[in-house]
């Protein structure tokens, strides 16, 4: 079963995404989601996107340059815990 959600992108448009996982980083006091957009399920391999999420407005926000390394490290650590164990 897909974990679908609707968010607002940077252009103010609603987009339907399949959420792979969500996580927060306390150091930044921010929430993030890893998701894919595969509307017709035609792709065997989908691109995974990661964005900050403003949980009050449901907006997807770009990750600040200085936060990217920690966000990717956190995502990879969680992914490894989920899929490698």
C-alpha positions in Angstrom: 0.0 0.0 0.0 1.3 3.4 -0.9 1.8 6.2 1.6 0.5 9.1 -0.5 0.2 12.7 0.6 -0.4 16.0 -1.0 2.0 18.9 -0.5 2.5 22.4 -1.9 5.6 22.8 -4.0 7.8 25.9 -4.4 5.5 27.2 -7.2 2.4 27.0 -4.9 1.0 24.0 -6.8 -0.4 20.9 -5.1 1.5 17.7 -5.9 0.7 14.2 -4.9 3.7 12.2 -3.7 4.5 8.8 -2.4 6.2 9.3 1.0 9.1 6.8 1.5 10.0 8.1 5.0 9.8 11.1 7.1 12.3 12.3 9.7 13.3 15.2 11.8 16.7 16.6 12.7 16.6 18.2 16.2 19.7 20.2 15.7 17.9 22.2 12.9 14.4 21.8 14.5 13.1 20.8 11.1 11.1 18.0 9.5 12.0 16.3 6.2 10.4 13.8 3.8 11.9 11.4 1.3 9.5 10.9 -1.5 8.9 10.0 -5.1 6.6 11.2 -7.8 5.6 8.2 -10.0 2.1 9.0 -11.1 1.6 6.0 -13.3 3.8 3.4 -11.6 5.5 2.8 -15.0 9.0 3.2 -13.7 10.8 0.2 -12.2 13.3 2.7 -10.6 12.0 6.0 -9.3 14.0 9.1 -8.3 13.9 9.8 -4.5 13.6 13.4 -3.6 14.2 14.9 -0.1 12.7 18.2 1.0 12.2 20.1 4.2 8.5 20.2 5.1 6.7 23.0 6.9 4.2 20.9 8.8 1.9 23.9 9.5 1.5 24.8 5.8 2.3 21.5 4.2 4.8 23.2 2.0 7.9 21.5 0.6 10.9 23.7 1.1 14.4 23.5 -0.4 17.1 22.2 1.9 19.6 24.9 2.8 23.1 24.3 1.4 24.7 24.2 4.9 22.2 21.5 6.0 22.4 19.2 3.0 25.3 17.0 4.3 23.5 16.2 7.6 20.2 15.6 5.9 21.7 13.1 3.5 23.6 11.4 6.2 20.5 11.1 8.4 18.5 9.8 5.4 21.2 7.2 4.5 21.4 6.1 8.2 17.7 5.6 8.4 17.6 3.8 5.1 20.4 1.5 6.1 18.6 0.7 9.4 15.3 -0.1 7.6 16.6 -2.1 4.6 19.9 -3.7 5.8 18.5 -5.3 9.0 
